[in-house]
């Protein structure tokens, strides 16, 4: 019985940890189509789609306490374009992003 409870607990924790994700919205300054993405805690991976192009990469987070601080995102598309972002995060987050062409975006991070 104890083995079954331990296995059930481990499985539940694995599902909870892999399921943690944050939605991203990129709003272009000066108009245009919004971008959307997701940042996953497991592996600190990020995926963003803007105008039909998909970018993949990672984020780093540090600074303040375990739930508050500054971070950066770097994602690239298969054809070599990149988006770089800096953000502040505390339950939700805000920041700015720039793509390879110099276009600026306001970044919103939410659950």
Secondary structure, DSSP 8 states (H G I E B T S, - for coil): -HHHHHHHHHHHHHHHHHT-EEEEEEEETTS---EEEEEETGGGEEEEEETTEEEEEEEEEESSSTTEEEEEEEEEETTS-EEEEEEEEESSEEEEEEETT--EEEEEEE-
